[in-house]
Amino acid sequence: MDIYTVKSGDSIYSIAQRFQIEASKIILANELPDSNRLVVGQALVVPINESYYTVRKGDTLWKIGRTLGVSYQSIAKANNLSITSPLTLGTQLLIPASPKTEAEFLGYVETSNRTISSETEKLIKKNAKYLTYLGPANFEVQRDGSIKEPPLKNFGTIAQENDAIFLMVLANIEDGGFSAEVGEAILNNADVQDKLLNNIIRIATEKNFKDIHFDFEFLRPEDKNAYITFLEKAKKRLQAEDLLISVALAPKTSSDQKGKWYEAHDYKRIGEIANFVVPMTYEWGYSGGPPMAVSPIGPVRDVLEYAISEIPSKKIIMGQNLYGYDWTLPFKPGGEYAKAISAQRAIEIAYQYNASIQYDKKAQAPFFRYSDSAQKTHEVWFEDARSIQAKFDLLKELNLRGMAYWKLGLPFPQNWLLLDDNFKVIKRIPE
């Protein structure tokens, strides 16, 4: 598998000729609605058995091999080089295929306050074969220990048919947002906790959930220890029912990080309790903030490197967005919110407004600007084959358990092709 960035004057047929492959295979792989509508800067996945790497400043065979998960000796052999040969900037190196890395993949499905169309459900079903876990979100925990259940559609059947573990996402949501008060009511009352756990086990039994996933956010700092005590209690109850327990974590970079999202999440202690954790490594660029990459590689790395200093790497599933945002400029705090868009929609917008896609190498993310029909300027940041491959490389470098996608149902065909090219998906939890 290779990744090619469209240049001025390219056509799908000239690209196919370059790689000596049928054009129809590139069209099908990237789900191009019109092969004549390419965008300068667009990243295409080319389904070939070989891949190539362009030498950058400071590269060595050892460094390239470490980044790509391939031995530097095999790269040297494939390119008829001595292992001590200096590399020339801009040279293309043939990268031999490496064994696939085993990893787990979790797909969240946003079901709360959302109508899931048949097309969205069809797309989720199509990609479920790549998942270890399928998790509808959210089961909203109430102050009295009851649970507001989301519509589950056919997700239980989809999980079963694709040998994926059905994962129950529980959140302290009230009136459409995460509530510290809901958390306080649960974490400080043993009777409410017992009622909540009874309800969790009842629903899990009825709906065939096998993993109970706690996504309690914006808890009060003073409830930090109470949250740990509750999770310990939950683990005992859930283990007795042969249920797994997992926890979503705010993206921290230190144990004493301040802020209402972070302080109640103790990485080390939660990591000791949970079967696995999911640091939510996305939303640096968010709908109410200024334009920037949603998951820039630097901040993502910072969070994950802190996480593995507190939690075994094989308990960590990194979060990853499948969406981008379209901001209207100029950005004003408290003003117009950015619109969430899929990777495919971003390409359509770039073509519609004749915008060239650029790639921020520091953030490892694509972006572009355009002017709409009302002459308003927009800035779009999204994900493409290059940015997702950078995350896959980081996953392998840090020896993590896998990746969790927020959220399923958005078209991004390159992600799934590259996932399959890089990984062997674990379908059952190892003993």
N, C-alpha and C positions, 0 to 999 in steps of 0.2 A: 504494500500500500504506500502511495506517495501523496504528498500535498503540493499542489501547484497554484501559484498566485497569478491570476489573469493580468496580462499586460496589454497596453494599447496595441490594437491591430490584431489581437488574438481572435480566433474563432474556435468553436468546439472541435472543428475538424483539424485545424492546425495543431491544436493541443494533442489531439488523438494521434496525429502523425508523429509528433515529437516523442511520444511514449510508445509508438508502434502498437496501438490498441484500437479497437473499434470505438467510434464516437458514441455509439448507442450505449456502451458500457459505462462511459463517463456520465452520460445523460441520466441513465437509470440509477447509478450509484448516488448522484447528488439530487435526484428527483427534480430535475430542471423542468419547469413548466413550458419553457420555450428556449430551445438551444441557441437561438439567435440573440437572446437577451442576456449577454454576459456583461458584468460590471468590472471596470478596471479596479484591481485590488481585491477582487473576490477570490476566496480560497476554495479550490475544488479538490476533492479526494479522487485520486486516480487509482482504480483497482488493479494494480500490478503486483507481482510477487516481490519485486525489489523496491527498495527505497533509497533515496539519496540525501546527503547532508552537505550543505555549503559551508566551507570553512570560514570561520569568523576570527576576528582579532583575538589573540591570546589562546586559541585552540591548540590542543595537543591530541594525539590519538587516545591517550589515557583519559583525558577530560571528556572527549566526545563519547568514548565507550561508556564511561561512568554515567553520563547524562542519559544516554539512550539505552542503557542496560545491555550492552553488547561488549564482549571482550575486545580490548584494543588490539590484541594479536589477530583476531579474526578480521577486523577492519583492515589492518595492514595487509593481511594475506589476500583479501578480496580485491585490493587495489594495487597489488604488486609493489608494496612499499616496505622499507625497513621500519622496524618499530621505533627507531631513533630518527627517522627522516623528518626534517622540518616541513611544515605544511605551508602551502601558498594560499594567501587570502583569496577567497572567491572560488577555490577549487571545489568541484563536486566529487564527493566520495561515495562510492557504493557501500551501503550498509547492509551486511548480510542479515537474513532473518534470524531472530533470536527466539528461544522458547517462550511461549506465552506465560505470563505471570498469573498465578491464581489469585483471585480477588472476589470480594462480595460487592454487590450493587443494590442499593435501596432506591426505590422510586416512590416519592410522595405524590398523592393525588389530592389536590385541593378540592374538597367537597363542600365545605362550609360556605353558605351564602353564594352559591355558584350553581348555575345550570350547566350540567355536563351534557353536551350535545352527543348525538350518535357518532358523529365524525371524530370527536375527541375520544370517546370510549373506544372506537375502532383503532385509533392510533395507539392508545395505551395497550390495548390487546396485542397489537402488532409487535410492540417493543418489550412486552413482558417476558419474552424468552431470554432477555439479557439481565433479568433481575433475580436476586436472591430473596429480596423482600419487596412486598407491595403494601404501601401504607396509606389508606384513606385518612385525610386530616380535615377537620379535627373532631374528636369526641370531646365536647366541651364539658368540663367538670363544673358542677354547680356548688354553691356555698354549703349546701346541706349534704353533700356527698352523692347526690344523684348525678346522672350523666345525660346530656343532650346529645342524642345520636345523629350523625350526618346521614344523608342518603347514600347507600352503598352500591346502588345500581347492580352490576354483575361482577363487581371486583373480586368477591370471594371465589366465584367460579373461574375468573381469569387467573387468579393466583394459583388455584388448584390445578388447572389445566397446564400451567407453565412451571409447575413444581417450585413455585415461589412461596416463601413463608408469609402468611397474612399477618400484617403488623398493625396494631391498634394504637393510633396516635392520640394521646390525651393531653389537653391543653387547658390552662387556667384562663379561658376566654369568657368575657362578659360584655355584652353590648358591642360586639364586634372587635374588641381589643383585649390584649393581655391585661389581666387585673391582679395587682398586688393584693387587693382586698380578698379576692377569691383564694389566693394562695395562703393568706394569713388565716382565713377561716378553716381551711383544711389542715394546714400544718401544725396548728396549735390545739386541735381537738381530737382526742383519740377515738371518740365515738363516731365522729364524722369520717375519720380515716377508715374505720372498720366498715362503715356503710359503703364508702367509695370502693374499697377493695372487694367487698362482696359483689357490688354491681359490675366491677371490671371482670371478675371471674365468671359471673353469670353470662355477660355479653360474649366474652371470649369463648365460652363453652358453646353458646347458641350459634355463634357466627364463625367458629373455627379459627379464631385468632390464635397465633402461637407465640407472638412477641408483643409485650406491652411496652410502649415507647412513651416516656414522659417528656413532654415539651412544656415545662413550666418556666415562663419567662417573666422578667421584670418583678421578681420577688423582692420583698423588703430585705435589706442587708441583715437586719436582726433575725430573719428567718433562715439564715444560712445553716445553722446547726439543726434546726427543726426539719429542714429539707433532707438533710443526711439521715436523720433518725427515721423520717417517713420512708425514704427509699430503702433503708435497711429492713424496716418492717414489711414493706411491699415485697422485697426480694424473698423473704421467708415464706410469705403467703403464696407467691407466684411459683416459686420453685416446687412447693408441695403439689402444685397442679401441673407440673411439667411445662411451665411457661417461662420464656425468656424475658429479661428486663433490659431495656436500653434507654438511653437518656440523650436528649439534644442539649448542647452546651453553647452558651454565648461565646463569641470568638475572642478569647482573652489572650494576652501575650505575657502576663505575669500574674502571680498569685494574689497580689494586692491591688490589682487594677480597679480604679474607681469608676463609678457610674452605675445607675440603677439597673442596667441590663446585666452587669457583670458580677457584682459583689456576692450574691447568694450562690453562685456556682463555684464550688470547690472541686477543681479538676482532679486532684489526687484522690480525694475521698470518694467522689462519685465514680471515678475510674475503678476503684477497688470493689465497688458494689455491682456495677453494671456488667452485663455480658459484652456490650460494646457501647461506645459513645459517638455522637455526631457533632463535632464543632461546626457551627454554621458559618462556614468560610465564604460568605457572599454578603451583598448589600452594603459594600463601601459606597458604591454608586447606588442611590435609592431614589424612589419616586419624589420624595420631598426635599432632596438634597441637590447640590450642584452636579453638573455633568461630569462623570468619570466612569472608569471601568467598574462593573458590578463586583468582580472578583479579581482585582489586580494581583499578579503572581507574588509580588514582594510581601504585602500584608498577609496573603494566604500562607506563604511560607513561614512568616513570623509566628502566626497562630499555631501552625502545626508543629513547628520546632519546639515551641513552649509545651504543647500538648504531650509530645513524646518524652519530654523531660519529667513529666508527672505521671503518665499513663503508658503502659506497654503499647508499642506501635500497632501490634496486631489486635488491639481493642479499639482502634481509631478508624472511623469511616469519615472521610472529609466531605464537607458539603460542597455542592456545585450547582450553580444556576443554569437553567436551560433557556433563559430569557435575557433580553436587554431592555434598554429604556430609550425613549425618544423625548428629549427635553426641548421646550420652546425657550429661546433666548430673547432678552437677557434673563438669566436666572435671578429670581428674587425670593429670599427666604419667606415662607408662608404664602407664596404665590401659587401659580399654576403647577399642578403635579405633573411629573413626567408620565408618559404612557408606556406601559409594559408591552413589549412586542417579542415575537419569536425570531429566531435566527433567519428563517426563510423570509419572514415579512421584512426584516431589515434590508435584505438584498433587493426585494421588490421595490422598496422605497428609494433605495439608491439608484436603481434603474429608472424609476419613474421621474426622478428629479435630476437625472444625469450627474450624479455625484460619484466621485472616485473614492473608494474605500482606502483608508490609511491604516497602518498597523503600528501601535505604540509598543516598541520593543521592551521598554521598562515595565510596563503593565502587562505585556503579552496579551493584548486585546485589540480588536479592530474597532474603528470609529469613522464617522464621516459627518459632514455638515451639508445642509441643503436649505434652500428657500422655498417655501410653499406658495400656493396660488395667491395668498394674501400678503406675500412678501415678508413673511415672518421667518426668521432664521431658526433652524433646528440643529441640535447636535445629538447624534445617535451613537451609543456604545452597545455592543452586543457580543455574542460568542461565535466563533467559527472553528474550522478544523485546526488552525494553528494554535488558537488559545486553549482548546480542549486537549490537544496533544501535549501542550506545556503542562497542564494539570496531571495528565496521565504519567508523564515523565516524573513529576514531583511525587506522585503517589508511589511509584516504584522506587524512587531514590530513598524515600523515607520509610519504605517497607511497611506501608499502612495496610489496614485490613481491606479497605475499598473506598467506594464513593457513593454519596447519597444525592439524588437529584431533586431539587425543587424547581419546577414541578413537572410532572408528566402531562402529556397531551399537547405539547407545543412542538411543531415540526422542526427537527434538527437532525436530518439523516446522517450527516457526517459524524456526529457524535457516536451513533450506534455502530457505524462501519469501523471507526477507529477503536472503539471499545472491543469489538470482536477481533480486530487485528492485534491488539495489545494484550488481551487478557483471556484466560479461561475462567468463565463465571462459575463460582461455587454455588451450587444449588441447595445444599444442605449444610447446616452448621456441623463442623467436625466435632467429634467427641473430645 
